[in-house]
Amino acid sequence: MKKLIKPAVPGAVIPDVERGRDLPPDGLVLDWTPHWALMERRGDIVAEDPPAAFLPAEVSPSEPPADATEPGADPGDKATRIRR
């Protein structure tokens, strides 16, 4: 599970032990781990659901499957397959 993790107090220095640097003031979208849960309980950070821009995109049912052929192409002709 991903969370947007920010320092609870503006200007606070919160070490990000997994990356070896400090958490930036505007936060980072990171995996929610026991380390961050402890930091939240201590009041050192605030955690929010990440903005939609950071969530993985869902595949629309209208998108063709990965092995689809080009429109108007002969489905039996392997040379017309779309390469992704």
PDB file of N, CA, C and O in Angstrom:
ATOM      1  N   MET A   1       0.844  -1.164   0.000  1.00  0.00           N
ATOM      2  CA  MET A   1       0.000   0.000   0.000  1.00  0.00           C
ATOM      3  C   MET A   1       0.900   1.241   0.000  1.00  0.00           C
ATOM      4  O   MET A   1       1.871   1.323   0.753  1.00  0.00           O
ATOM      5  N   LYS A   2       0.562   2.183  -0.843  1.00  0.00           N
ATOM      6  CA  LYS A   2       1.319   3.434  -0.947  1.00  0.00           C
ATOM      7  C   LYS A   2       0.604   4.539  -0.175  1.00  0.00           C
ATOM      8  O   LYS A   2      -0.625   4.584  -0.121  1.00  0.00           O
ATOM      9  N   LYS A   3       1.398   5.430   0.420  1.00  0.00           N
ATOM     10  CA  LYS A   3       0.878   6.599   1.132  1.00  0.00           C
ATOM     11  C   LYS A   3       1.757   7.792   0.800  1.00  0.00           C
ATOM     12  O   LYS A   3       2.951   7.651   0.536  1.00  0.00           O
ATOM     13  N   LEU A   4       1.140   8.980   0.818  1.00  0.00           N
ATOM     14  CA  LEU A   4       1.893  10.225   0.724  1.00  0.00           C
ATOM     15  C   LEU A   4       2.333  10.556   2.141  1.00  0.00           C
ATOM     16  O   LEU A   4       1.494  10.804   3.007  1.00  0.00           O
ATOM     17  N   ILE A   5       3.624  10.562   2.383  1.00  0.00           N
ATOM     18  CA  ILE A   5       4.184  10.745   3.720  1.00  0.00           C
ATOM     19  C   ILE A   5       4.908  12.083   3.767  1.00  0.00           C
ATOM     20  O   ILE A   5       5.800  12.350   2.961  1.00  0.00           O
ATOM     21  N   LYS A   6       4.506  12.932   4.736  1.00  0.00           N
ATOM     22  CA  LYS A   6       5.089  14.267   4.888  1.00  0.00           C
ATOM     23  C   LYS A   6       5.491  14.481   6.342  1.00  0.00           C
ATOM     24  O   LYS A   6       4.926  13.854   7.238  1.00  0.00           O
ATOM     25  N   PRO A   7       6.466  15.365   6.588  1.00  0.00           N
ATOM     26  CA  PRO A   7       6.765  15.744   7.973  1.00  0.00           C
ATOM     27  C   PRO A   7       5.534  16.411   8.597  1.00  0.00           C
ATOM     28  O   PRO A   7       4.850  17.192   7.936  1.00  0.00           O
ATOM     29  N   ALA A   8       5.254  16.107   9.863  1.00  0.00           N
ATOM     30  CA  ALA A   8       4.098  16.685  10.544  1.00  0.00           C
ATOM     31  C   ALA A   8       4.317  18.159  10.863  1.00  0.00           C
ATOM     32  O   ALA A   8       3.363  18.937  10.894  1.00  0.00           O
ATOM     33  N   VAL A   9       5.563  18.545  11.097  1.00  0.00           N
ATOM     34  CA  VAL A   9       5.900  19.923  11.446  1.00  0.00           C
ATOM     35  C   VAL A   9       6.717  20.519  10.298  1.00  0.00           C
ATOM     36  O   VAL A   9       7.741  19.951   9.918  1.00  0.00           O
ATOM     37  N   PRO A  10       6.280  21.661   9.737  1.00  0.00           N
ATOM     38  CA  PRO A  10       7.064  22.279   8.663  1.00  0.00           C
ATOM     39  C   PRO A  10       8.504  22.545   9.118  1.00  0.00           C
ATOM     40  O   PRO A  10       8.737  23.070  10.207  1.00  0.00           O
ATOM     41  N   GLY A  11       9.451  22.178   8.277  1.00  0.00           N
ATOM     42  CA  GLY A  11      10.859  22.386   8.588  1.00  0.00           C
ATOM     43  C   GLY A  11      11.492  21.257   9.375  1.00  0.00           C
ATOM     44  O   GLY A  11      12.705  21.262   9.586  1.00  0.00           O
ATOM     45  N   ALA A  12      10.698  20.283   9.817  1.00  0.00           N
ATOM     46  CA  ALA A  12      11.258  19.151  10.566  1.00  0.00           C
ATOM     47  C   ALA A  12      12.103  18.284   9.639  1.00  0.00           C
ATOM     48  O   ALA A  12      11.787  18.132   8.459  1.00  0.00           O
ATOM     49  N   VAL A  13      13.162  17.726  10.174  1.00  0.00           N
ATOM     50  CA  VAL A  13      14.035  16.819   9.420  1.00  0.00           C
ATOM     51  C   VAL A  13      13.662  15.399   9.816  1.00  0.00           C
ATOM     52  O   VAL A  13      13.884  14.981  10.953  1.00  0.00           O
ATOM     53  N   ILE A  14      13.090  14.657   8.864  1.00  0.00           N
ATOM     54  CA  ILE A  14      12.665  13.278   9.096  1.00  0.00           C
ATOM     55  C   ILE A  14      13.533  12.369   8.223  1.00  0.00           C
ATOM     56  O   ILE A  14      13.451  12.435   6.997  1.00  0.00           O
ATOM     57  N   PRO A  15      14.358  11.526   8.835  1.00  0.00           N
ATOM     58  CA  PRO A  15      15.202  10.639   8.024  1.00  0.00           C
ATOM     59  C   PRO A  15      14.380   9.560   7.330  1.00  0.00           C
ATOM     60  O   PRO A  15      13.499   8.944   7.930  1.00  0.00           O
ATOM     61  N   ASP A  16      14.683   9.349   6.074  1.00  0.00           N
ATOM     62  CA  ASP A  16      14.113   8.242   5.306  1.00  0.00           C
ATOM     63  C   ASP A  16      15.188   7.164   5.286  1.00  0.00           C
ATOM     64  O   ASP A  16      16.068   7.169   4.424  1.00  0.00           O
ATOM     65  N   VAL A  17      15.114   6.251   6.229  1.00  0.00           N
ATOM     66  CA  VAL A  17      16.195   5.275   6.422  1.00  0.00           C
ATOM     67  C   VAL A  17      16.327   4.315   5.245  1.00  0.00           C
ATOM     68  O   VAL A  17      17.418   3.804   4.990  1.00  0.00           O
ATOM     69  N   GLU A  18      15.235   4.061   4.523  1.00  0.00           N
ATOM     70  CA  GLU A  18      15.308   3.139   3.393  1.00  0.00           C
ATOM     71  C   GLU A  18      16.067   3.732   2.203  1.00  0.00           C
ATOM     72  O   GLU A  18      16.674   2.993   1.428  1.00  0.00           O
ATOM     73  N   ARG A  19      16.037   5.039   2.056  1.00  0.00           N
ATOM     74  CA  ARG A  19      16.691   5.695   0.923  1.00  0.00           C
ATOM     75  C   ARG A  19      17.960   6.422   1.315  1.00  0.00           C
ATOM     76  O   ARG A  19      18.708   6.871   0.447  1.00  0.00           O
ATOM     77  N   GLY A  20      18.216   6.547   2.607  1.00  0.00           N
ATOM     78  CA  GLY A  20      19.450   7.172   3.063  1.00  0.00           C
ATOM     79  C   GLY A  20      19.471   8.679   2.925  1.00  0.00           C
ATOM     80  O   GLY A  20      20.540   9.274   2.789  1.00  0.00           O
ATOM     81  N   ARG A  21      18.314   9.301   2.956  1.00  0.00           N
ATOM     82  CA  ARG A  21      18.245  10.770   2.890  1.00  0.00           C
ATOM     83  C   ARG A  21      17.030  11.235   3.687  1.00  0.00           C
ATOM     84  O   ARG A  21      16.255  10.416   4.181  1.00  0.00           O
ATOM     85  N   ASP A  22      16.867  12.552   3.810  1.00  0.00           N
ATOM     86  CA  ASP A  22      15.750  13.093   4.568  1.00  0.00           C
ATOM     87  C   ASP A  22      14.494  13.164   3.704  1.00  0.00           C
ATOM     88  O   ASP A  22      14.568  13.305   2.483  1.00  0.00           O
ATOM     89  N   LEU A  23      13.349  13.064   4.359  1.00  0.00           N
ATOM     90  CA  LEU A  23      12.064  13.206   3.695  1.00  0.00           C
ATOM     91  C   LEU A  23      11.904  14.660   3.263  1.00  0.00           C
ATOM     92  O   LEU A  23      12.084  15.557   4.087  1.00  0.00           O
ATOM     93  N   PRO A  24      11.574  14.924   2.002  1.00  0.00           N
ATOM     94  CA  PRO A  24      11.420  16.317   1.572  1.00  0.00           C
ATOM     95  C   PRO A  24      10.201  16.961   2.246  1.00  0.00           C
ATOM     96  O   PRO A  24       9.274  16.253   2.641  1.00  0.00           O
ATOM     97  N   PRO A  25      10.192  18.290   2.380  1.00  0.00           N
ATOM     98  CA  PRO A  25       9.091  18.984   3.054  1.00  0.00           C
ATOM     99  C   PRO A  25       7.711  18.712   2.450  1.00  0.00           C
ATOM    100  O   PRO A  25       6.717  18.656   3.173  1.00  0.00           O
ATOM    101  N   ASP A  26       7.650  18.541   1.116  1.00  0.00           N
ATOM    102  CA  ASP A  26       6.354  18.284   0.483  1.00  0.00           C
ATOM    103  C   ASP A  26       6.006  16.797   0.457  1.00  0.00           C
ATOM    104  O   ASP A  26       4.954  16.417  -0.058  1.00  0.00           O
ATOM    105  N   GLY A  27       6.881  15.954   1.008  1.00  0.00           N
ATOM    106  CA  GLY A  27       6.601  14.525   1.163  1.00  0.00           C
ATOM    107  C   GLY A  27       6.949  13.698  -0.052  1.00  0.00           C
ATOM    108  O   GLY A  27       7.366  14.207  -1.092  1.00  0.00           O
ATOM    109  N   LEU A  28       6.762  12.393   0.122  1.00  0.00           N
ATOM    110  CA  LEU A  28       6.998  11.412  -0.935  1.00  0.00           C
ATOM    111  C   LEU A  28       5.904  10.355  -0.882  1.00  0.00           C
ATOM    112  O   LEU A  28       5.345  10.084   0.181  1.00  0.00           O
ATOM    113  N   VAL A  29       5.602   9.765  -2.024  1.00  0.00           N
ATOM    114  CA  VAL A  29       4.706   8.618  -2.063  1.00  0.00           C
ATOM    115  C   VAL A  29       5.590   7.386  -1.871  1.00  0.00           C
ATOM    116  O   VAL A  29       6.437   7.070  -2.707  1.00  0.00           O
ATOM    117  N   LEU A  30       5.371   6.700  -0.748  1.00  0.00           N
ATOM    118  CA  LEU A  30       6.204   5.559  -0.374  1.00  0.00           C
ATOM    119  C   LEU A  30       5.343   4.385   0.056  1.00  0.00           C
ATOM    120  O   LEU A  30       4.159   4.542   0.357  1.00  0.00           O
ATOM    121  N   ASP A  31       5.954   3.202   0.082  1.00  0.00           N
ATOM    122  CA  ASP A  31       5.280   2.041   0.643  1.00  0.00           C
ATOM    123  C   ASP A  31       5.053   2.271   2.127  1.00  0.00           C
ATOM    124  O   ASP A  31       5.944   2.751   2.829  1.00  0.00           O
ATOM    125  N   TRP A  32       3.867   1.931   2.606  1.00  0.00           N
ATOM    126  CA  TRP A  32       3.527   2.063   4.013  1.00  0.00           C
ATOM    127  C   TRP A  32       4.131   0.873   4.753  1.00  0.00           C
ATOM    128  O   TRP A  32       3.708  -0.266   4.555  1.00  0.00           O
ATOM    129  N   THR A  33       5.112   1.139   5.597  1.00  0.00           N
ATOM    130  CA  THR A  33       5.830   0.099   6.324  1.00  0.00           C
ATOM    131  C   THR A  33       5.653   0.312   7.829  1.00  0.00           C
ATOM    132  O   THR A  33       5.169   1.363   8.249  1.00  0.00           O
ATOM    133  N   PRO A  34       6.039  -0.670   8.640  1.00  0.00           N
ATOM    134  CA  PRO A  34       5.985  -0.487  10.093  1.00  0.00           C
ATOM    135  C   PRO A  34       6.790   0.735  10.563  1.00  0.00           C
ATOM    136  O   PRO A  34       6.422   1.382  11.543  1.00  0.00           O
ATOM    137  N   HIS A  35       7.881   1.044   9.866  1.00  0.00           N
ATOM    138  CA  HIS A  35       8.688   2.219  10.224  1.00  0.00           C
ATOM    139  C   HIS A  35       7.838   3.484  10.147  1.00  0.00           C
ATOM    140  O   HIS A  35       7.843   4.292  11.076  1.00  0.00           O
ATOM    141  N   TRP A  36       7.099   3.663   9.030  1.00  0.00           N
ATOM    142  CA  TRP A  36       6.290   4.864   8.863  1.00  0.00           C
ATOM    143  C   TRP A  36       5.096   4.846   9.805  1.00  0.00           C
ATOM    144  O   TRP A  36       4.675   5.904  10.273  1.00  0.00           O
ATOM    145  N   ALA A  37       4.539   3.680  10.095  1.00  0.00           N
ATOM    146  CA  ALA A  37       3.436   3.597  11.057  1.00  0.00           C
ATOM    147  C   ALA A  37       3.897   4.063  12.437  1.00  0.00           C
ATOM    148  O   ALA A  37       3.157   4.764  13.128  1.00  0.00           O
ATOM    149  N   LEU A  38       5.101   3.686  12.842  1.00  0.00           N
ATOM    150  CA  LEU A  38       5.653   4.129  14.124  1.00  0.00           C
ATOM    151  C   LEU A  38       5.867   5.641  14.119  1.00  0.00           C
ATOM    152  O   LEU A  38       5.537   6.323  15.089  1.00  0.00           O
ATOM    153  N   MET A  39       6.420   6.158  13.027  1.00  0.00           N
ATOM    154  CA  MET A  39       6.653   7.599  12.936  1.00  0.00           C
ATOM    155  C   MET A  39       5.330   8.369  13.003  1.00  0.00           C
ATOM    156  O   MET A  39       5.277   9.460  13.571  1.00  0.00           O
ATOM    157  N   GLU A  40       4.267   7.805  12.427  1.00  0.00           N
ATOM    158  CA  GLU A  40       2.964   8.461  12.494  1.00  0.00           C
ATOM    159  C   GLU A  40       2.421   8.425  13.932  1.00  0.00           C
ATOM    160  O   GLU A  40       1.902   9.429  14.421  1.00  0.00           O
ATOM    161  N   ARG A  41       2.539   7.288  14.601  1.00  0.00           N
ATOM    162  CA  ARG A  41       2.070   7.195  15.993  1.00  0.00           C
ATOM    163  C   ARG A  41       2.804   8.163  16.901  1.00  0.00           C
ATOM    164  O   ARG A  41       2.219   8.693  17.846  1.00  0.00           O
ATOM    165  N   ARG A  42       4.082   8.400  16.625  1.00  0.00           N
ATOM    166  CA  ARG A  42       4.882   9.339  17.418  1.00  0.00           C
ATOM    167  C   ARG A  42       4.552  10.790  17.101  1.00  0.00           C
ATOM    168  O   ARG A  42       4.951  11.690  17.840  1.00  0.00           O
ATOM    169  N   GLY A  43       3.822  11.032  16.003  1.00  0.00           N
ATOM    170  CA  GLY A  43       3.472  12.388  15.613  1.00  0.00           C
ATOM    171  C   GLY A  43       4.522  13.065  14.756  1.00  0.00           C
ATOM    172  O   GLY A  43       4.463  14.277  14.551  1.00  0.00           O
ATOM    173  N   ASP A  44       5.491  12.300  14.246  1.00  0.00           N
ATOM    174  CA  ASP A  44       6.565  12.872  13.434  1.00  0.00           C
ATOM    175  C   ASP A  44       6.157  13.118  11.981  1.00  0.00           C
ATOM    176  O   ASP A  44       6.687  14.015  11.324  1.00  0.00           O
ATOM    177  N   ILE A  45       5.220  12.322  11.488  1.00  0.00           N
ATOM    178  CA  ILE A  45       4.785  12.443  10.093  1.00  0.00           C
ATOM    179  C   ILE A  45       3.269  12.445  10.018  1.00  0.00           C
ATOM    180  O   ILE A  45       2.582  12.086  10.973  1.00  0.00           O
ATOM    181  N   VAL A  46       2.762  12.858   8.862  1.00  0.00           N
ATOM    182  CA  VAL A  46       1.354  12.672   8.517  1.00  0.00           C
ATOM    183  C   VAL A  46       1.326  11.838   7.245  1.00  0.00           C
ATOM    184  O   VAL A  46       2.170  11.995   6.363  1.00  0.00           O
ATOM    185  N   ALA A  47       0.352  10.958   7.165  1.00  0.00           N
ATOM    186  CA  ALA A  47       0.221  10.081   6.004  1.00  0.00           C
ATOM    187  C   ALA A  47      -1.164  10.265   5.403  1.00  0.00           C
ATOM    188  O   ALA A  47      -2.167  10.305   6.116  1.00  0.00           O
ATOM    189  N   GLU A  48      -1.201  10.376   4.087  1.00  0.00           N
ATOM    190  CA  GLU A  48      -2.450  10.567   3.351  1.00  0.00           C
ATOM    191  C   GLU A  48      -2.480   9.592   2.180  1.00  0.00           C
ATOM    192  O   GLU A  48      -1.455   9.039   1.780  1.00  0.00           O
ATOM    193  N   ASP A  49      -3.673   9.398   1.646  1.00  0.00           N
ATOM    194  CA  ASP A  49      -3.755   8.642   0.401  1.00  0.00           C
ATOM    195  C   ASP A  49      -3.041   9.442  -0.675  1.00  0.00           C
ATOM    196  O   ASP A  49      -3.172  10.666  -0.720  1.00  0.00           O
ATOM    197  N   PRO A  50      -2.294   8.778  -1.538  1.00  0.00           N
ATOM    198  CA  PRO A  50      -1.560   9.519  -2.570  1.00  0.00           C
ATOM    199  C   PRO A  50      -2.498  10.135  -3.595  1.00  0.00           C
ATOM    200  O   PRO A  50      -3.596   9.625  -3.819  1.00  0.00           O
ATOM    201  N   PRO A  51      -2.069  11.242  -4.225  1.00  0.00           N
ATOM    202  CA  PRO A  51      -2.874  11.827  -5.304  1.00  0.00           C
ATOM    203  C   PRO A  51      -3.059  10.822  -6.439  1.00  0.00           C
ATOM    204  O   PRO A  51      -2.241   9.920  -6.618  1.00  0.00           O
ATOM    205  N   ALA A  52      -4.116  10.983  -7.185  1.00  0.00           N
ATOM    206  CA  ALA A  52      -4.432  10.054  -8.273  1.00  0.00           C
ATOM    207  C   ALA A  52      -3.288   9.936  -9.274  1.00  0.00           C
ATOM    208  O   ALA A  52      -3.123   8.884  -9.891  1.00  0.00           O
ATOM    209  N   ALA A  53      -2.503  10.984  -9.447  1.00  0.00           N
ATOM    210  CA  ALA A  53      -1.398  10.950 -10.413  1.00  0.00           C
ATOM    211  C   ALA A  53      -0.340   9.915 -10.031  1.00  0.00           C
ATOM    212  O   ALA A  53       0.419   9.461 -10.887  1.00  0.00           O
ATOM    213  N   PHE A  54      -0.286   9.542  -8.754  1.00  0.00           N
ATOM    214  CA  PHE A  54       0.720   8.581  -8.308  1.00  0.00           C
ATOM    215  C   PHE A  54       0.197   7.155  -8.262  1.00  0.00           C
ATOM    216  O   PHE A  54       0.972   6.220  -8.056  1.00  0.00           O
ATOM    217  N   LEU A  55      -1.103   6.972  -8.451  1.00  0.00           N
ATOM    218  CA  LEU A  55      -1.669   5.629  -8.415  1.00  0.00           C
ATOM    219  C   LEU A  55      -1.501   4.971  -9.774  1.00  0.00           C
ATOM    220  O   LEU A  55      -1.499   5.656 -10.797  1.00  0.00           O
ATOM    221  N   PRO A  56      -1.360   3.642  -9.797  1.00  0.00           N
ATOM    222  CA  PRO A  56      -1.223   2.967 -11.092  1.00  0.00           C
ATOM    223  C   PRO A  56      -2.497   3.143 -11.916  1.00  0.00           C
ATOM    224  O   PRO A  56      -3.607   3.076 -11.387  1.00  0.00           O
ATOM    225  N   ALA A  57      -2.326   3.363 -13.188  1.00  0.00           N
ATOM    226  CA  ALA A  57      -3.464   3.556 -14.087  1.00  0.00           C
ATOM    227  C   ALA A  57      -4.184   2.232 -14.279  1.00  0.00           C
ATOM    228  O   ALA A  57      -3.558   1.185 -14.446  1.00  0.00           O
ATOM    229  N   GLU A  58      -5.493   2.293 -14.254  1.00  0.00           N
ATOM    230  CA  GLU A  58      -6.273   1.092 -14.520  1.00  0.00           C
ATOM    231  C   GLU A  58      -6.419   0.946 -16.027  1.00  0.00           C
ATOM    232  O   GLU A  58      -6.527   1.936 -16.751  1.00  0.00           O
ATOM    233  N   VAL A  59      -6.422  -0.288 -16.485  1.00  0.00           N
ATOM    234  CA  VAL A  59      -6.582  -0.550 -17.910  1.00  0.00           C
ATOM    235  C   VAL A  59      -8.057  -0.438 -18.234  1.00  0.00           C
ATOM    236  O   VAL A  59      -8.895  -1.085 -17.606  1.00  0.00           O
ATOM    237  N   SER A  60      -8.364   0.381 -19.209  1.00  0.00           N
ATOM    238  CA  SER A  60      -9.744   0.574 -19.627  1.00  0.00           C
ATOM    239  C   SER A  60     -10.220  -0.648 -20.400  1.00  0.00           C
ATOM    240  O   SER A  60      -9.465  -1.203 -21.198  1.00  0.00           O
ATOM    241  N   PRO A  61     -11.463  -1.076 -20.174  1.00  0.00           N
ATOM    242  CA  PRO A  61     -11.964  -2.234 -20.928  1.00  0.00           C
ATOM    243  C   PRO A  61     -12.023  -1.969 -22.419  1.00  0.00           C
ATOM    244  O   PRO A  61     -12.076  -2.917 -23.202  1.00  0.00           O
ATOM    245  N   SER A  62     -12.017  -0.700 -22.842  1.00  0.00           N
ATOM    246  CA  SER A  62     -12.074  -0.395 -24.267  1.00  0.00           C
ATOM    247  C   SER A  62     -10.717  -0.532 -24.956  1.00  0.00           C
ATOM    248  O   SER A  62     -10.641  -0.527 -26.185  1.00  0.00           O
ATOM    249  N   GLU A  63      -9.639  -0.655 -24.164  1.00  0.00           N
ATOM    250  CA  GLU A  63      -8.312  -0.819 -24.776  1.00  0.00           C
ATOM    251  C   GLU A  63      -8.174  -2.238 -25.309  1.00  0.00           C
ATOM    252  O   GLU A  63      -8.641  -3.189 -24.683  1.00  0.00           O
ATOM    253  N   PRO A  64      -7.532  -2.381 -26.466  1.00  0.00           N
ATOM    254  CA  PRO A  64      -7.361  -3.726 -27.012  1.00  0.00           C
ATOM    255  C   PRO A  64      -6.360  -4.527 -26.177  1.00  0.00           C
ATOM    256  O   PRO A  64      -5.474  -3.946 -25.550  1.00  0.00           O
ATOM    257  N   PRO A  65      -6.494  -5.840 -26.166  1.00  0.00           N
ATOM    258  CA  PRO A  65      -5.517  -6.658 -25.451  1.00  0.00           C
ATOM    259  C   PRO A  65      -4.134  -6.530 -26.079  1.00  0.00           C
ATOM    260  O   PRO A  65      -4.004  -6.076 -27.216  1.00  0.00           O
ATOM    261  N   ALA A  66      -3.115  -6.924 -25.349  1.00  0.00           N
ATOM    262  CA  ALA A  66      -1.732  -6.760 -25.789  1.00  0.00           C
ATOM    263  C   ALA A  66      -1.441  -7.491 -27.102  1.00  0.00           C
ATOM    264  O   ALA A  66      -0.530  -7.095 -27.828  1.00  0.00           O
ATOM    265  N   ASP A  67      -2.184  -8.536 -27.419  1.00  0.00           N
ATOM    266  CA  ASP A  67      -1.902  -9.292 -28.634  1.00  0.00           C
ATOM    267  C   ASP A  67      -2.836  -8.899 -29.789  1.00  0.00           C
ATOM    268  O   ASP A  67      -2.972  -9.651 -30.754  1.00  0.00           O
ATOM    269  N   ALA A  68      -3.472  -7.743 -29.698  1.00  0.00           N
ATOM    270  CA  ALA A  68      -4.395  -7.306 -30.748  1.00  0.00           C
ATOM    271  C   ALA A  68      -3.640  -6.960 -32.023  1.00  0.00           C
ATOM    272  O   ALA A  68      -2.455  -6.629 -32.005  1.00  0.00           O
ATOM    273  N   THR A  69      -4.365  -7.049 -33.120  1.00  0.00           N
ATOM    274  CA  THR A  69      -3.762  -6.690 -34.402  1.00  0.00           C
ATOM    275  C   THR A  69      -4.171  -5.280 -34.775  1.00  0.00           C
ATOM    276  O   THR A  69      -5.074  -4.703 -34.170  1.00  0.00           O
ATOM    277  N   GLU A  70      -3.505  -4.732 -35.768  1.00  0.00           N
ATOM    278  CA  GLU A  70      -3.840  -3.405 -36.255  1.00  0.00           C
ATOM    279  C   GLU A  70      -5.225  -3.445 -36.898  1.00  0.00           C
ATOM    280  O   GLU A  70      -5.614  -4.473 -37.451  1.00  0.00           O
ATOM    281  N   PRO A  71      -5.976  -2.338 -36.835  1.00  0.00           N
ATOM    282  CA  PRO A  71      -7.296  -2.304 -37.480  1.00  0.00           C
ATOM    283  C   PRO A  71      -7.184  -2.601 -38.970  1.00  0.00           C
ATOM    284  O   PRO A  71      -6.317  -2.062 -39.658  1.00  0.00           O
ATOM    285  N   GLY A  72      -8.064  -3.459 -39.456  1.00  0.00           N
ATOM    286  CA  GLY A  72      -8.093  -3.790 -40.877  1.00  0.00           C
ATOM    287  C   GLY A  72      -7.052  -4.814 -41.289  1.00  0.00           C
ATOM    288  O   GLY A  72      -7.022  -5.204 -42.456  1.00  0.00           O
ATOM    289  N   ALA A  73      -6.207  -5.261 -40.393  1.00  0.00           N
ATOM    290  CA  ALA A  73      -5.175  -6.238 -40.749  1.00  0.00           C
ATOM    291  C   ALA A  73      -5.744  -7.644 -40.657  1.00  0.00           C
ATOM    292  O   ALA A  73      -6.722  -7.896 -39.954  1.00  0.00           O
ATOM    293  N   ASP A  74      -5.115  -8.539 -41.375  1.00  0.00           N
ATOM    294  CA  ASP A  74      -5.508  -9.942 -41.333  1.00  0.00           C
ATOM    295  C   ASP A  74      -5.036 -10.536 -40.010  1.00  0.00           C
ATOM    296  O   ASP A  74      -3.829 -10.619 -39.787  1.00  0.00           O
ATOM    297  N   PRO A  75      -5.953 -10.958 -39.111  1.00  0.00           N
ATOM    298  CA  PRO A  75      -5.539 -11.482 -37.806  1.00  0.00           C
ATOM    299  C   PRO A  75      -4.659 -12.712 -37.907  1.00  0.00           C
ATOM    300  O   PRO A  75      -3.927 -13.022 -36.967  1.00  0.00           O
ATOM    301  N   GLY A  76      -4.714 -13.427 -39.034  1.00  0.00           N
ATOM    302  CA  GLY A  76      -3.885 -14.618 -39.184  1.00  0.00           C
ATOM    303  C   GLY A  76      -2.456 -14.304 -39.611  1.00  0.00           C
ATOM    304  O   GLY A  76      -1.587 -15.173 -39.544  1.00  0.00           O
ATOM    305  N   ASP A  77      -2.205 -13.080 -40.045  1.00  0.00           N
ATOM    306  CA  ASP A  77      -0.888 -12.687 -40.520  1.00  0.00           C
ATOM    307  C   ASP A  77      -0.051 -12.174 -39.355  1.00  0.00           C
ATOM    308  O   ASP A  77      -0.316 -11.091 -38.833  1.00  0.00           O
ATOM    309  N   LYS A  78       0.954 -12.936 -38.944  1.00  0.00           N
ATOM    310  CA  LYS A  78       1.782 -12.555 -37.791  1.00  0.00           C
ATOM    311  C   LYS A  78       2.571 -11.275 -38.041  1.00  0.00           C
ATOM    312  O   LYS A  78       2.977 -10.616 -37.085  1.00  0.00           O
ATOM    313  N   ALA A  79       2.791 -10.919 -39.258  1.00  0.00           N
ATOM    314  CA  ALA A  79       3.559  -9.702 -39.565  1.00  0.00           C
ATOM    315  C   ALA A  79       2.768  -8.452 -39.225  1.00  0.00           C
ATOM    316  O   ALA A  79       3.352  -7.379 -39.069  1.00  0.00           O
ATOM    317  N   THR A  80       1.443  -8.568 -39.106  1.00  0.00           N
ATOM    318  CA  THR A  80       0.628  -7.391 -38.801  1.00  0.00           C
ATOM    319  C   THR A  80       0.383  -7.213 -37.299  1.00  0.00           C
ATOM    320  O   THR A  80      -0.303  -6.273 -36.898  1.00  0.00           O
ATOM    321  N   ARG A  81       0.918  -8.073 -36.489  1.00  0.00           N
ATOM    322  CA  ARG A  81       0.723  -7.956 -35.045  1.00  0.00           C
ATOM    323  C   ARG A  81       1.391  -6.685 -34.524  1.00  0.00           C
ATOM    324  O   ARG A  81       2.459  -6.297 -34.997  1.00  0.00           O
ATOM    325  N   ILE A  82       0.758  -6.047 -33.555  1.00  0.00           N
ATOM    326  CA  ILE A  82       1.320  -4.855 -32.928  1.00  0.00           C
ATOM    327  C   ILE A  82       2.370  -5.302 -31.922  1.00  0.00           C
ATOM    328  O   ILE A  82       2.123  -6.190 -31.105  1.00  0.00           O
ATOM    329  N   ARG A  83       3.523  -4.691 -31.985  1.00  0.00           N
ATOM    330  CA  ARG A  83       4.583  -5.000 -31.016  1.00  0.00           C
ATOM    331  C   ARG A  83       4.556  -3.955 -29.935  1.00  0.00           C
ATOM    332  O   ARG A  83       4.550  -2.759 -30.224  1.00  0.00           O
ATOM    333  N   ARG A  84       4.541  -4.392 -28.683  1.00  0.00           N
ATOM    334  CA  ARG A  84       4.537  -3.462 -27.549  1.00  0.00           C
ATOM    335  C   ARG A  84       5.721  -3.709 -26.678  1.00  0.00           C
ATOM    336  O   ARG A  84       5.898  -3.028 -25.668  1.00  0.00           O
TER     337      ARG A  84
END
